[in-house]
Amino acid sequence: MTPAQATRPAPTQTMRVHTKAVSAVAFFKYGRRIVTASKDKTLRIWDVEKRALVEGLFEGHSDCVYSVAISPDDRRIASGGEDKTIIIWDVDSKQMLFKPLEKRRGWVRSVCFSPDGKRLASGSHDERVIIWDTETGAVLSRLDNDNWVCCVAFSPDGLKLASGSLSNIRVWHTNNAELLLDISINAHYLVQIVVWTPDGQQLVSASDDKTIKFWDSSNGIQIGQPCTGHTDKISSLAISSDGSFIATASFDKTVRLWNTKSHQQIGQALEHTAWVHCVAISPSGELLASGDNAGNLQLWSIENALSAAFGMDSSYDFYFAHRSKLKLGQNLYAEALSDANKVIELNPSSYLGYELKHAALRGAQHYVSPSEVEDAIRRIIHTQLENAPLRLINTSTGCLCNRDAQINVFTESTEYKELLHSSVMHGLLQTESVKEAVAKYFSWVMLSHRWETKEPLLHDIQGRGIYDLDPVGTVVKLQKFCQVARKAGYRWAWSDTCCIDQNNNVELQQSVNSMFIWYHYSALTIVYLSDVSPLSESGALANSIWNTRGWTVQEFLAPNIVLFYQADWTLYLDDRSCNHKQSGRIMKELERSTGINARALVDFRPGTRDAREKLQWASTRVTTLQEDIAYSLFGIFGVHLPVIYGEKRQNALGRLLQEIIAHSGDITALEWVGQPSNFNSCLPAEISSYKALPYTPLSLSERDMQKL
């Protein structure tokens, strides 16, 4: 079948994704999602499998967005455009990681992450290439050019950086900014795009002269003849993950595929109805995405496009060989075997086809199926959540999630897909790495604070995002807490005001008896001191109302990591250490004000041992509900008892004390001064009866004994 006779290929889907031109497009690592950038000043993420928009826009640019790049770990996106700024975004929250990188003097035409994700290169109309630190936003180096910089690209090893400009391509050493190559294209045209082949041995460029050229990256010499066929300037170029073919987009309203060995066009042009600004190839080589001037995103099946061109011609075998290699690398042995058989069917004399088939058969013998990995991951998740609160707030979305909802969020996340992919790829389940990944994802932050009037309760936020609530009163405290937790790198947060159903007795009982455990296993506990003003001096914590409340004793004893925040959400005493339990100043202040020894403050162990001392710690504390003075101590003593609101203080305290004595045999709990309890006259009516130090009999000398 000749190209003239071939069926014209059609896109598998066309979507209107932006109100103005789609100027840039990129696939995420596993090809399941796409990010698009537009002249409408926004970025969007699209789910390829669901063919649907992932909710929410990336908004922050004040003018057209021209370029977009995804970090190697899929967690960040960089964008640049006509507003002369560069923004690095967090993918999950769609928020800027920090303020836009400094205003440039010209439009930002290109951004590119280094292979390790630690650096970002940008090229702009101010005739300069800049390499940035992606963690801090600091400038690492500036590389001057002679004209507009239209494109930048890191080499696969990250040691070199290529840039395209008017009439030339330059290659720099990224460590010392040394200019290694200055390649002249012998024409007064802009090099719109330059990419590296996966092996780093060649550069491929496309320019306004409507051609695609190949260059030896070691010496800058052109390789073979250019690819020709476009009738207008080429705006974008993408290369397959194995380097066997490329795709180009053009203002002639077409996308074309080219063989990188023969430099010949593959099949017919993929036609659009408007200028095509951008093109991308999925990592698997199965899909092609293109964006046009009308705001449309089109998805094309590369297999269908090639089939329309060649039918079952033997020249088609390179694509199935490419795909079989990729599937082998992903341990998808059944799919790799199917593609290898197609290579053999198309070209029975192909040694490569048989080699791929044997590799797929060998791999299948040691194969761990995705379903087995999924089951194992779910078991590990359920084990992790045994010590977690029943509900948590998603700090990115502000939505309250029960455990099932948390698991659903995880299974839709990049982290889960990477974990599943990695486990399947290695052909065995690496349990420890899965446990680490699950523990990191589901780690949570607890809030310790003093309740104020009209705190937001469960029914106030259920079904709504907390960031959508009016920022008034105590809602602001909840919003700021979640923002601080998110900024610290945590996805989940818990507040006693809204994460417990106070009207559900079973849940309330479970929560009271589990709260110590929740604080203990938290990744971080944030203590909010609403009455400690900014720039307070040492002593303000000791005098805070927070330090008088009953529940707060376990809230600072249970966690391993605690940070104290002042009323304006700045750190207490401006102590920027990662754990205030390691701060000598703060721990000494707490030791003096609470009477709790330093060792217990830092490394507390629950239990009924030294009961009298622990009761003394709580003797000056107060609670709003009278029974809570006993219930707040359940975790400290490591006991589980029924929670019976309405039983009154004496009954609650009496039941606790009886449990302590019964379990420990420690009768020092009977040493108290005050009114006896109606519950049991051997026990005190109030916790304050333990305020006095326990009685210690005077020891007499032998001589004094003889006098008696």
PyMOL commands that set and color helices and strands:
alter all, ss='L'
color gray80, all
select helices_A, chain A and resi 302-310+314-329+333-346+351-364+370-385+403-411+414-426+431-441+458-461+466-468+474-487+505-521+545-548+552-557+572-574+580-582+584-594+598-602+611-618+628-631+634-637+649-664+667-670+687-690+702-707
alter helices_A, ss='H'
color red, helices_A
select strands_A, chain A and resi 13-16+22-27+33-38+42-47+52-59+65-70+76-81+86-90+108-113+119-124+128-133+139-144+151-154+160-164+168-173+179-184+191-196+202-207+212-216+234-239+245-250+254-259+265-271+276-281+287-292+296-301+391-394+400-402+444-448+492-494+524-528+562-565
alter strands_A, ss='S'
color yellow, strands_A
deselect
rebuild
show_as cartoon
